[in-house]
Amino acid sequence: MGWIVALIVGGLAGWLASKVMNRDASMGIFWNIVVGCVGSVVGNAIASNFGIAGSVQEFSIVGLLVAFGGAVVLLGVVNLIQRGKVR
């Protein structure tokens, strides 16, 4: 059951991050889920340095915010590599 929650939270975080980073037109639901889940891993790695524990295995606002922040960082890096600038 935890992986279903992880996919839903990852999809939501990826979708929100794609809206913020103006990448929504080029991403479908599959890539939103991928970006959200990978962003969650990135966000947890960054947040653990600050003592913040966010988990997407159980739904929590902290976990969603950490996944969203990681997804924004991930999309910023992708924008930087693809276009040479962060939007």
C-alpha positions as MATLAB code, in Angstrom:
seq = 'MGWIVALIVGGLAGWLASKVMNRDASMGIFWNIVVGCVGSVVGNAIASNFGIAGSVQEFSIVGLLVAFGGAVVLLGVVNLIQRGKVR';
ca = [
       0.000    0.000    0.000;
       2.913    2.340    0.653;
       4.061    2.305   -2.961;
       0.612    3.437   -4.123;
       0.813    6.414   -1.768;
       4.353    7.100   -3.032;
       3.118    7.165   -6.637;
       0.195    9.451   -5.834;
       2.307   11.853   -3.764;
       5.076   11.704   -6.384;
       2.611   12.480   -9.167;
       1.156   15.403   -7.252;
       4.590   16.791   -6.379;
       5.801   16.367   -9.976;
       2.707   18.072  -11.357;
       3.033   21.023   -8.968;
       6.746   21.350   -9.747;
       6.083   21.269  -13.493;
       3.538   24.081  -13.063;
       6.011   26.184  -11.062;
       8.879   25.561  -13.503;
       6.731   26.125  -16.651;
       7.310   22.575  -17.955;
       3.720   21.357  -17.769;
       3.125   21.475  -21.537;
       6.059   19.139  -22.231;
       5.307   16.574  -19.504;
       2.575   13.965  -19.256;
       1.277   12.162  -16.208;
       3.980    9.469  -16.444;
       6.811   12.017  -16.360;
       5.110   13.945  -13.552;
       5.147   10.762  -11.462;
       8.777   10.033  -12.370;
       9.891   13.600  -11.585;
       7.946   13.568   -8.316;
       9.387   10.241   -7.154;
      12.967   11.094   -8.145;
      12.444   14.570   -6.715;
      11.355   12.974   -3.464;
      14.654   11.126   -3.250;
      16.559   14.353   -4.022;
      14.436   16.319   -1.556;
      14.949   13.760    1.206;
      18.718   13.835    0.616;
      18.727   17.631    0.904;
      16.262   17.756    3.822;
      18.164   15.166    5.838;
      21.100   17.588    5.990;
      18.804   20.052    7.773;
      17.244   17.489   10.105;
      13.905   17.398    8.289;
      12.456   13.938    7.771;
       9.853   13.619    5.041;
       8.502   10.291    3.911;
       6.172    9.616    1.018;
       5.435    6.070    2.205;
       2.803    7.592    4.475;
       1.050   10.775    3.404;
       2.140   13.888    5.251;
       2.361   17.545    4.366;
       6.088   17.551    5.200;
       6.652   14.625    2.843;
       4.728   16.380    0.069;
       6.692   19.610    0.567;
      10.014   17.757    0.576;
       9.062   15.889   -2.607;
       7.888   19.148   -4.217;
      11.129   20.926   -3.307;
      13.219   18.065   -4.667;
      11.180   17.987   -7.881;
      11.683   21.739   -8.361;
      15.441   21.307   -7.871;
      15.436   18.381  -10.311;
      13.519   20.337  -12.971;
      15.818   23.333  -12.433;
      18.839   21.135  -13.153;
      17.110   19.652  -16.220;
      16.292   23.169  -17.493;
      19.873   24.221  -16.923;
      21.217   21.258  -18.899;
      18.687   21.452  -21.752;
      18.404   25.182  -22.282;
      21.392   26.651  -20.518;
      19.173   28.635  -18.129;
      16.813   28.081  -15.222;
      13.339   29.489  -15.912;
];
